[in-house]
Amino acid sequence: MKQRLGLLQGEKIPAPVQNIVDSAARDAAENTIEIAVIREVERATTRLARATPSASSQSPTTLSDVSLLQDAEDLAARKKALEAAGFSRDEAMRILIAEVTAGHRQTRGS
């Protein structure tokens, strides 16, 4: 990056440029988390579909599956509510990711 900006080895990247780089890095991390959550929900849904003995049975097979589905439904409802309140899709996802991340930190820290 410094070479592209024509900076010497010891020179700092200008603050506005560094802010853009930091923002892009945060966005990439948030998108990665969003994709991971979506994939995990898809895996759980697939696992539930395969574990269901008959097509008419819609019940989850384990308590962790029930919990995961409830969490996914809650997140989807909260995302829709945020969008209905005027937040963009990206803003709503960032809010939810921040909440989930903060909850994960609290759970691990406790």
Phi and psi in radians as a Rosetta constraint file:
Dihedral C 1 N 2 CA 2 C 2 CIRCULARHARMONIC -1.077 0.35
Dihedral N 2 CA 2 C 2 N 3 CIRCULARHARMONIC -0.681 0.35
Dihedral C 2 N 3 CA 3 C 3 CIRCULARHARMONIC -1.111 0.35
Dihedral N 3 CA 3 C 3 N 4 CIRCULARHARMONIC -0.742 0.35
Dihedral C 3 N 4 CA 4 C 4 CIRCULARHARMONIC -1.111 0.35
Dihedral N 4 CA 4 C 4 N 5 CIRCULARHARMONIC -0.565 0.35
Dihedral C 4 N 5 CA 5 C 5 CIRCULARHARMONIC -1.495 0.35
Dihedral N 5 CA 5 C 5 N 6 CIRCULARHARMONIC -0.076 0.35
Dihedral C 5 N 6 CA 6 C 6 CIRCULARHARMONIC 1.301 0.35
Dihedral N 6 CA 6 C 6 N 7 CIRCULARHARMONIC 0.465 0.35
Dihedral C 6 N 7 CA 7 C 7 CIRCULARHARMONIC -1.627 0.35
Dihedral N 7 CA 7 C 7 N 8 CIRCULARHARMONIC 2.627 0.35
Dihedral C 7 N 8 CA 8 C 8 CIRCULARHARMONIC -1.339 0.35
Dihedral N 8 CA 8 C 8 N 9 CIRCULARHARMONIC 2.876 0.35
Dihedral C 8 N 9 CA 9 C 9 CIRCULARHARMONIC -0.924 0.35
Dihedral N 9 CA 9 C 9 N 10 CIRCULARHARMONIC -0.755 0.35
Dihedral C 9 N 10 CA 10 C 10 CIRCULARHARMONIC -1.487 0.35
Dihedral N 10 CA 10 C 10 N 11 CIRCULARHARMONIC -0.192 0.35
Dihedral C 10 N 11 CA 11 C 11 CIRCULARHARMONIC -1.322 0.35
Dihedral N 11 CA 11 C 11 N 12 CIRCULARHARMONIC 2.550 0.35
Dihedral C 11 N 12 CA 12 C 12 CIRCULARHARMONIC -1.479 0.35
Dihedral N 12 CA 12 C 12 N 13 CIRCULARHARMONIC 2.629 0.35
Dihedral C 12 N 13 CA 13 C 13 CIRCULARHARMONIC -1.247 0.35
Dihedral N 13 CA 13 C 13 N 14 CIRCULARHARMONIC 2.348 0.35
Dihedral C 13 N 14 CA 14 C 14 CIRCULARHARMONIC -0.963 0.35
Dihedral N 14 CA 14 C 14 N 15 CIRCULARHARMONIC 2.477 0.35
Dihedral C 14 N 15 CA 15 C 15 CIRCULARHARMONIC -0.929 0.35
Dihedral N 15 CA 15 C 15 N 16 CIRCULARHARMONIC -0.790 0.35
Dihedral C 15 N 16 CA 16 C 16 CIRCULARHARMONIC -1.056 0.35
Dihedral N 16 CA 16 C 16 N 17 CIRCULARHARMONIC -0.672 0.35
Dihedral C 16 N 17 CA 17 C 17 CIRCULARHARMONIC -1.198 0.35
Dihedral N 17 CA 17 C 17 N 18 CIRCULARHARMONIC -0.755 0.35
Dihedral C 17 N 18 CA 18 C 18 CIRCULARHARMONIC -1.085 0.35
Dihedral N 18 CA 18 C 18 N 19 CIRCULARHARMONIC -0.671 0.35
Dihedral C 18 N 19 CA 19 C 19 CIRCULARHARMONIC -1.094 0.35
Dihedral N 19 CA 19 C 19 N 20 CIRCULARHARMONIC -0.700 0.35
Dihedral C 19 N 20 CA 20 C 20 CIRCULARHARMONIC -1.142 0.35
Dihedral N 20 CA 20 C 20 N 21 CIRCULARHARMONIC -0.758 0.35
Dihedral C 20 N 21 CA 21 C 21 CIRCULARHARMONIC -1.098 0.35
Dihedral N 21 CA 21 C 21 N 22 CIRCULARHARMONIC -0.794 0.35
Dihedral C 21 N 22 CA 22 C 22 CIRCULARHARMONIC -1.082 0.35
Dihedral N 22 CA 22 C 22 N 23 CIRCULARHARMONIC -0.739 0.35
Dihedral C 22 N 23 CA 23 C 23 CIRCULARHARMONIC -1.111 0.35
Dihedral N 23 CA 23 C 23 N 24 CIRCULARHARMONIC -0.748 0.35
Dihedral C 23 N 24 CA 24 C 24 CIRCULARHARMONIC -1.114 0.35
Dihedral N 24 CA 24 C 24 N 25 CIRCULARHARMONIC -0.664 0.35
Dihedral C 24 N 25 CA 25 C 25 CIRCULARHARMONIC -1.156 0.35
Dihedral N 25 CA 25 C 25 N 26 CIRCULARHARMONIC -0.737 0.35
Dihedral C 25 N 26 CA 26 C 26 CIRCULARHARMONIC -1.100 0.35
Dihedral N 26 CA 26 C 26 N 27 CIRCULARHARMONIC -0.771 0.35
Dihedral C 26 N 27 CA 27 C 27 CIRCULARHARMONIC -1.055 0.35
Dihedral N 27 CA 27 C 27 N 28 CIRCULARHARMONIC -0.744 0.35
Dihedral C 27 N 28 CA 28 C 28 CIRCULARHARMONIC -1.106 0.35
Dihedral N 28 CA 28 C 28 N 29 CIRCULARHARMONIC -0.728 0.35
Dihedral C 28 N 29 CA 29 C 29 CIRCULARHARMONIC -1.126 0.35
Dihedral N 29 CA 29 C 29 N 30 CIRCULARHARMONIC -0.752 0.35
Dihedral C 29 N 30 CA 30 C 30 CIRCULARHARMONIC -1.109 0.35
Dihedral N 30 CA 30 C 30 N 31 CIRCULARHARMONIC -0.728 0.35
Dihedral C 30 N 31 CA 31 C 31 CIRCULARHARMONIC -1.117 0.35
Dihedral N 31 CA 31 C 31 N 32 CIRCULARHARMONIC -0.650 0.35
Dihedral C 31 N 32 CA 32 C 32 CIRCULARHARMONIC -1.114 0.35
Dihedral N 32 CA 32 C 32 N 33 CIRCULARHARMONIC -0.743 0.35
Dihedral C 32 N 33 CA 33 C 33 CIRCULARHARMONIC -1.126 0.35
Dihedral N 33 CA 33 C 33 N 34 CIRCULARHARMONIC -0.769 0.35
Dihedral C 33 N 34 CA 34 C 34 CIRCULARHARMONIC -1.022 0.35
Dihedral N 34 CA 34 C 34 N 35 CIRCULARHARMONIC -0.807 0.35
Dihedral C 34 N 35 CA 35 C 35 CIRCULARHARMONIC -1.106 0.35
Dihedral N 35 CA 35 C 35 N 36 CIRCULARHARMONIC -0.716 0.35
Dihedral C 35 N 36 CA 36 C 36 CIRCULARHARMONIC -1.103 0.35
Dihedral N 36 CA 36 C 36 N 37 CIRCULARHARMONIC -0.718 0.35
Dihedral C 36 N 37 CA 37 C 37 CIRCULARHARMONIC -1.130 0.35
Dihedral N 37 CA 37 C 37 N 38 CIRCULARHARMONIC -0.784 0.35
Dihedral C 37 N 38 CA 38 C 38 CIRCULARHARMONIC -1.070 0.35
Dihedral N 38 CA 38 C 38 N 39 CIRCULARHARMONIC -0.771 0.35
Dihedral C 38 N 39 CA 39 C 39 CIRCULARHARMONIC -1.108 0.35
Dihedral N 39 CA 39 C 39 N 40 CIRCULARHARMONIC -0.694 0.35
Dihedral C 39 N 40 CA 40 C 40 CIRCULARHARMONIC -1.141 0.35
Dihedral N 40 CA 40 C 40 N 41 CIRCULARHARMONIC -0.714 0.35
Dihedral C 40 N 41 CA 41 C 41 CIRCULARHARMONIC -1.136 0.35
Dihedral N 41 CA 41 C 41 N 42 CIRCULARHARMONIC -0.724 0.35
Dihedral C 41 N 42 CA 42 C 42 CIRCULARHARMONIC -1.082 0.35
Dihedral N 42 CA 42 C 42 N 43 CIRCULARHARMONIC -0.730 0.35
Dihedral C 42 N 43 CA 43 C 43 CIRCULARHARMONIC -1.093 0.35
Dihedral N 43 CA 43 C 43 N 44 CIRCULARHARMONIC -0.756 0.35
Dihedral C 43 N 44 CA 44 C 44 CIRCULARHARMONIC -1.129 0.35
Dihedral N 44 CA 44 C 44 N 45 CIRCULARHARMONIC -0.711 0.35
Dihedral C 44 N 45 CA 45 C 45 CIRCULARHARMONIC -1.108 0.35
Dihedral N 45 CA 45 C 45 N 46 CIRCULARHARMONIC -0.768 0.35
Dihedral C 45 N 46 CA 46 C 46 CIRCULARHARMONIC -1.100 0.35
Dihedral N 46 CA 46 C 46 N 47 CIRCULARHARMONIC -0.763 0.35
Dihedral C 46 N 47 CA 47 C 47 CIRCULARHARMONIC -1.055 0.35
Dihedral N 47 CA 47 C 47 N 48 CIRCULARHARMONIC -0.742 0.35
Dihedral C 47 N 48 CA 48 C 48 CIRCULARHARMONIC -1.141 0.35
Dihedral N 48 CA 48 C 48 N 49 CIRCULARHARMONIC -0.726 0.35
Dihedral C 48 N 49 CA 49 C 49 CIRCULARHARMONIC -1.101 0.35
Dihedral N 49 CA 49 C 49 N 50 CIRCULARHARMONIC -0.700 0.35
Dihedral C 49 N 50 CA 50 C 50 CIRCULARHARMONIC -1.258 0.35
Dihedral N 50 CA 50 C 50 N 51 CIRCULARHARMONIC -0.545 0.35
Dihedral C 50 N 51 CA 51 C 51 CIRCULARHARMONIC -1.434 0.35
Dihedral N 51 CA 51 C 51 N 52 CIRCULARHARMONIC -0.251 0.35
Dihedral C 51 N 52 CA 52 C 52 CIRCULARHARMONIC -1.250 0.35
Dihedral N 52 CA 52 C 52 N 53 CIRCULARHARMONIC 2.148 0.35
Dihedral C 52 N 53 CA 53 C 53 CIRCULARHARMONIC -1.131 0.35
Dihedral N 53 CA 53 C 53 N 54 CIRCULARHARMONIC -0.595 0.35
Dihedral C 53 N 54 CA 54 C 54 CIRCULARHARMONIC -2.426 0.35
Dihedral N 54 CA 54 C 54 N 55 CIRCULARHARMONIC 2.776 0.35
Dihedral C 54 N 55 CA 55 C 55 CIRCULARHARMONIC -1.130 0.35
Dihedral N 55 CA 55 C 55 N 56 CIRCULARHARMONIC -0.468 0.35
Dihedral C 55 N 56 CA 56 C 56 CIRCULARHARMONIC -1.385 0.35
Dihedral N 56 CA 56 C 56 N 57 CIRCULARHARMONIC -0.340 0.35
Dihedral C 56 N 57 CA 57 C 57 CIRCULARHARMONIC -1.458 0.35
Dihedral N 57 CA 57 C 57 N 58 CIRCULARHARMONIC 2.176 0.35
Dihedral C 57 N 58 CA 58 C 58 CIRCULARHARMONIC -1.968 0.35
Dihedral N 58 CA 58 C 58 N 59 CIRCULARHARMONIC 0.176 0.35
Dihedral C 58 N 59 CA 59 C 59 CIRCULARHARMONIC -1.483 0.35
Dihedral N 59 CA 59 C 59 N 60 CIRCULARHARMONIC 2.382 0.35
Dihedral C 59 N 60 CA 60 C 60 CIRCULARHARMONIC -1.128 0.35
Dihedral N 60 CA 60 C 60 N 61 CIRCULARHARMONIC 2.714 0.35
Dihedral C 60 N 61 CA 61 C 61 CIRCULARHARMONIC -1.607 0.35
Dihedral N 61 CA 61 C 61 N 62 CIRCULARHARMONIC -0.446 0.35
Dihedral C 61 N 62 CA 62 C 62 CIRCULARHARMONIC -2.333 0.35
Dihedral N 62 CA 62 C 62 N 63 CIRCULARHARMONIC 2.870 0.35
Dihedral C 62 N 63 CA 63 C 63 CIRCULARHARMONIC -1.106 0.35
Dihedral N 63 CA 63 C 63 N 64 CIRCULARHARMONIC -0.636 0.35
Dihedral C 63 N 64 CA 64 C 64 CIRCULARHARMONIC -1.159 0.35
Dihedral N 64 CA 64 C 64 N 65 CIRCULARHARMONIC -0.595 0.35
Dihedral C 64 N 65 CA 65 C 65 CIRCULARHARMONIC -1.141 0.35
Dihedral N 65 CA 65 C 65 N 66 CIRCULARHARMONIC -0.744 0.35
Dihedral C 65 N 66 CA 66 C 66 CIRCULARHARMONIC -1.074 0.35
Dihedral N 66 CA 66 C 66 N 67 CIRCULARHARMONIC -0.806 0.35
Dihedral C 66 N 67 CA 67 C 67 CIRCULARHARMONIC -1.084 0.35
Dihedral N 67 CA 67 C 67 N 68 CIRCULARHARMONIC -0.771 0.35
Dihedral C 67 N 68 CA 68 C 68 CIRCULARHARMONIC -1.085 0.35
Dihedral N 68 CA 68 C 68 N 69 CIRCULARHARMONIC -0.774 0.35
Dihedral C 68 N 69 CA 69 C 69 CIRCULARHARMONIC -1.133 0.35
Dihedral N 69 CA 69 C 69 N 70 CIRCULARHARMONIC -0.703 0.35
Dihedral C 69 N 70 CA 70 C 70 CIRCULARHARMONIC -1.110 0.35
Dihedral N 70 CA 70 C 70 N 71 CIRCULARHARMONIC -0.746 0.35
Dihedral C 70 N 71 CA 71 C 71 CIRCULARHARMONIC -1.083 0.35
Dihedral N 71 CA 71 C 71 N 72 CIRCULARHARMONIC -0.745 0.35
Dihedral C 71 N 72 CA 72 C 72 CIRCULARHARMONIC -1.121 0.35
Dihedral N 72 CA 72 C 72 N 73 CIRCULARHARMONIC -0.748 0.35
Dihedral C 72 N 73 CA 73 C 73 CIRCULARHARMONIC -1.121 0.35
Dihedral N 73 CA 73 C 73 N 74 CIRCULARHARMONIC -0.709 0.35
Dihedral C 73 N 74 CA 74 C 74 CIRCULARHARMONIC -1.100 0.35
Dihedral N 74 CA 74 C 74 N 75 CIRCULARHARMONIC -0.794 0.35
Dihedral C 74 N 75 CA 75 C 75 CIRCULARHARMONIC -1.102 0.35
Dihedral N 75 CA 75 C 75 N 76 CIRCULARHARMONIC -0.716 0.35
Dihedral C 75 N 76 CA 76 C 76 CIRCULARHARMONIC -1.109 0.35
Dihedral N 76 CA 76 C 76 N 77 CIRCULARHARMONIC -0.743 0.35
Dihedral C 76 N 77 CA 77 C 77 CIRCULARHARMONIC -1.149 0.35
Dihedral N 77 CA 77 C 77 N 78 CIRCULARHARMONIC -0.715 0.35
Dihedral C 77 N 78 CA 78 C 78 CIRCULARHARMONIC -1.170 0.35
Dihedral N 78 CA 78 C 78 N 79 CIRCULARHARMONIC -0.649 0.35
Dihedral C 78 N 79 CA 79 C 79 CIRCULARHARMONIC -1.111 0.35
Dihedral N 79 CA 79 C 79 N 80 CIRCULARHARMONIC -0.781 0.35
Dihedral C 79 N 80 CA 80 C 80 CIRCULARHARMONIC -1.083 0.35
Dihedral N 80 CA 80 C 80 N 81 CIRCULARHARMONIC -0.689 0.35
Dihedral C 80 N 81 CA 81 C 81 CIRCULARHARMONIC -1.140 0.35
Dihedral N 81 CA 81 C 81 N 82 CIRCULARHARMONIC -0.718 0.35
Dihedral C 81 N 82 CA 82 C 82 CIRCULARHARMONIC -1.114 0.35
Dihedral N 82 CA 82 C 82 N 83 CIRCULARHARMONIC -0.737 0.35
Dihedral C 82 N 83 CA 83 C 83 CIRCULARHARMONIC -1.149 0.35
Dihedral N 83 CA 83 C 83 N 84 CIRCULARHARMONIC -0.668 0.35
Dihedral C 83 N 84 CA 84 C 84 CIRCULARHARMONIC -1.144 0.35
Dihedral N 84 CA 84 C 84 N 85 CIRCULARHARMONIC -0.491 0.35
Dihedral C 84 N 85 CA 85 C 85 CIRCULARHARMONIC -1.406 0.35
Dihedral N 85 CA 85 C 85 N 86 CIRCULARHARMONIC -0.044 0.35
Dihedral C 85 N 86 CA 86 C 86 CIRCULARHARMONIC 1.932 0.35
Dihedral N 86 CA 86 C 86 N 87 CIRCULARHARMONIC -0.032 0.35
Dihedral C 86 N 87 CA 87 C 87 CIRCULARHARMONIC -1.359 0.35
Dihedral N 87 CA 87 C 87 N 88 CIRCULARHARMONIC 2.549 0.35
Dihedral C 87 N 88 CA 88 C 88 CIRCULARHARMONIC -1.262 0.35
Dihedral N 88 CA 88 C 88 N 89 CIRCULARHARMONIC 2.948 0.35
Dihedral C 88 N 89 CA 89 C 89 CIRCULARHARMONIC -1.004 0.35
Dihedral N 89 CA 89 C 89 N 90 CIRCULARHARMONIC -0.812 0.35
Dihedral C 89 N 90 CA 90 C 90 CIRCULARHARMONIC -1.103 0.35
Dihedral N 90 CA 90 C 90 N 91 CIRCULARHARMONIC -0.762 0.35
Dihedral C 90 N 91 CA 91 C 91 CIRCULARHARMONIC -1.089 0.35
Dihedral N 91 CA 91 C 91 N 92 CIRCULARHARMONIC -0.745 0.35
Dihedral C 91 N 92 CA 92 C 92 CIRCULARHARMONIC -1.082 0.35
Dihedral N 92 CA 92 C 92 N 93 CIRCULARHARMONIC -0.766 0.35
Dihedral C 92 N 93 CA 93 C 93 CIRCULARHARMONIC -1.131 0.35
Dihedral N 93 CA 93 C 93 N 94 CIRCULARHARMONIC -0.701 0.35
Dihedral C 93 N 94 CA 94 C 94 CIRCULARHARMONIC -1.117 0.35
Dihedral N 94 CA 94 C 94 N 95 CIRCULARHARMONIC -0.696 0.35
Dihedral C 94 N 95 CA 95 C 95 CIRCULARHARMONIC -1.095 0.35
Dihedral N 95 CA 95 C 95 N 96 CIRCULARHARMONIC -0.824 0.35
Dihedral C 95 N 96 CA 96 C 96 CIRCULARHARMONIC -1.134 0.35
Dihedral N 96 CA 96 C 96 N 97 CIRCULARHARMONIC -0.714 0.35
Dihedral C 96 N 97 CA 97 C 97 CIRCULARHARMONIC -1.092 0.35
Dihedral N 97 CA 97 C 97 N 98 CIRCULARHARMONIC -0.730 0.35
Dihedral C 97 N 98 CA 98 C 98 CIRCULARHARMONIC -1.084 0.35
Dihedral N 98 CA 98 C 98 N 99 CIRCULARHARMONIC -0.733 0.35
Dihedral C 98 N 99 CA 99 C 99 CIRCULARHARMONIC -1.138 0.35
Dihedral N 99 CA 99 C 99 N 100 CIRCULARHARMONIC -0.786 0.35
Dihedral C 99 N 100 CA 100 C 100 CIRCULARHARMONIC -1.127 0.35
Dihedral N 100 CA 100 C 100 N 101 CIRCULARHARMONIC -0.761 0.35
Dihedral C 100 N 101 CA 101 C 101 CIRCULARHARMONIC -1.096 0.35
Dihedral N 101 CA 101 C 101 N 102 CIRCULARHARMONIC -0.763 0.35
Dihedral C 101 N 102 CA 102 C 102 CIRCULARHARMONIC -1.112 0.35
Dihedral N 102 CA 102 C 102 N 103 CIRCULARHARMONIC -0.698 0.35
Dihedral C 102 N 103 CA 103 C 103 CIRCULARHARMONIC -1.145 0.35
Dihedral N 103 CA 103 C 103 N 104 CIRCULARHARMONIC -0.669 0.35
Dihedral C 103 N 104 CA 104 C 104 CIRCULARHARMONIC -1.140 0.35
Dihedral N 104 CA 104 C 104 N 105 CIRCULARHARMONIC -0.723 0.35
Dihedral C 104 N 105 CA 105 C 105 CIRCULARHARMONIC -1.126 0.35
Dihedral N 105 CA 105 C 105 N 106 CIRCULARHARMONIC -0.715 0.35
Dihedral C 105 N 106 CA 106 C 106 CIRCULARHARMONIC -1.145 0.35
Dihedral N 106 CA 106 C 106 N 107 CIRCULARHARMONIC -0.707 0.35
Dihedral C 106 N 107 CA 107 C 107 CIRCULARHARMONIC -1.137 0.35
Dihedral N 107 CA 107 C 107 N 108 CIRCULARHARMONIC -0.775 0.35
Dihedral C 107 N 108 CA 108 C 108 CIRCULARHARMONIC -1.208 0.35
Dihedral N 108 CA 108 C 108 N 109 CIRCULARHARMONIC -0.604 0.35
Dihedral C 108 N 109 CA 109 C 109 CIRCULARHARMONIC -1.331 0.35
Dihedral N 109 CA 109 C 109 N 110 CIRCULARHARMONIC -0.346 0.35
